Amino acid sequence: MINALLYAPEYRPNMSSMIRTAEFYGLKKIYIYDKNNLLSPPNNKTSRADMEHLARVWTAGAIHHIDLALVEDPLQFLKEYQGRKIATLVDENAMPLNDFQFQKNDLILLGSEKNGLDENVVPLMDQSLYLPSLGHTSCLNVAVTFGIVMNQAMQSI
């Protein structure tokens, strides 16, 4: 089965949408490098309410049906991962998504909303993909991109 690693997401609504999308497409687990502590907010009333909101509303309950596997050391995780590592990048030198054939044990990586993937992660990728823009906007929201990539991956395996 395809796997996914959310690399340092910065916004809880985007992370929640990607969790929901992963579960929608049948993933039983999603890996998260939670550098920004979105899953471990401060222990206060507002943060607890945000986490309850994440579970109930933002993921539409998907969080109760998928394992969130926290990755503490992403470089070590990537070096040990047994399948291909596929990154989505805003880079026209990468392969267009529609030209790529996914395999069952691929790991799809999406970087943070502002910074993408760290420069020391990119060399560990087996393939980089991009979604060609037909309009003037150079890139999509990370959660939207994840949905498009997941749909393409599921159609090609």
SVG drawing of the C-alpha trace seen along z (x, -y; Angstrom):
<svg xmlns="http://www.w3.org/2000/svg" viewBox="-17 -34 39 37">
<polyline fill="none" stroke="black" stroke-width="0.4" points="0.0,0.0 1.1,-3.5 2.4,-5.4 2.7,-9.1 5.0,-11.3 3.8,-14.8 7.0,-16.7 6.7,-19.5 3.2,-20.7 2.7,-24.2 -1.1,-24.6 -3.4,-22.3 -6.3,-22.6 -4.0,-21.5 -2.6,-18.6 -6.1,-17.6 -7.2,-17.7 -4.3,-15.5 -5.1,-13.0 -8.7,-12.9 -7.6,-12.4 -5.2,-9.6 -7.9,-7.8 -10.4,-8.4 -8.0,-6.6 -7.6,-3.6 -4.3,-4.3 -4.2,-2.7 -1.3,-4.8 0.2,-8.2 3.6,-9.3 4.1,-12.8 7.3,-14.6 5.6,-17.1 8.4,-19.6 5.9,-22.4 4.1,-20.4 0.7,-20.5 -0.2,-17.2 1.3,-18.2 -0.1,-21.7 0.4,-23.4 -1.8,-22.0 -4.4,-24.7 -8.1,-24.9 -7.8,-26.5 -5.4,-23.9 -7.5,-21.0 -10.5,-22.5 -8.4,-22.8 -7.5,-19.1 -11.1,-18.1 -12.0,-20.2 -9.3,-18.5 -10.7,-15.1 -14.4,-15.9 -14.6,-18.5 -11.4,-19.0 -10.8,-15.3 -14.5,-14.4 -13.7,-11.6 -11.0,-10.1 -8.4,-10.5 -10.2,-7.7 -9.6,-5.3 -6.0,-5.9 -2.8,-5.5 -0.7,-8.7 2.9,-7.5 5.1,-10.2 8.6,-10.4 11.2,-11.8 14.2,-11.5 13.1,-12.0 16.5,-11.5 17.0,-8.1 13.4,-7.2 13.9,-8.0 17.3,-6.1 15.6,-3.0 12.4,-3.1 12.2,-0.1 10.2,-1.5 10.8,-4.4 10.6,-7.9 8.6,-10.3 8.6,-14.0 6.3,-16.7 8.2,-19.8 7.5,-23.2 10.2,-22.5 9.6,-22.3 12.7,-20.0 10.9,-17.3 8.7,-14.8 5.2,-15.8 2.8,-13.9 0.8,-12.5 4.0,-10.9 4.8,-8.9 3.9,-5.3 3.4,-4.7 4.2,-1.4 2.5,0.2 5.4,-0.5 6.1,-4.1 6.3,-6.8 4.8,-10.2 6.4,-13.2 4.9,-16.6 6.9,-19.4 5.7,-22.3 3.5,-25.0 6.2,-27.7 9.5,-25.9 8.8,-22.6 11.3,-19.9 14.6,-20.6 17.5,-20.7 19.1,-17.7 16.0,-15.6 15.7,-16.2 18.9,-14.1 17.3,-11.1 14.4,-11.1 14.1,-8.5 11.9,-10.7 10.5,-14.3 7.2,-15.2 5.4,-18.4 1.9,-19.4 2.2,-21.6 0.2,-24.8 -2.0,-25.8 -2.9,-29.2 -0.9,-32.0 -0.7,-30.5 2.6,-28.7 1.5,-26.2 -1.5,-24.8 -2.3,-24.5 -0.4,-21.5 -3.6,-19.7 -5.0,-20.1 -1.8,-18.8 -1.9,-15.8 -5.4,-15.0 -4.4,-15.2 -1.3,-13.1 -3.2,-10.5 -5.8,-10.2 -3.2,-9.7 -1.3,-7.2 -4.4,-5.1 -5.3,-5.1 -1.9,-3.9 -1.4,-1.0"/>
</svg>
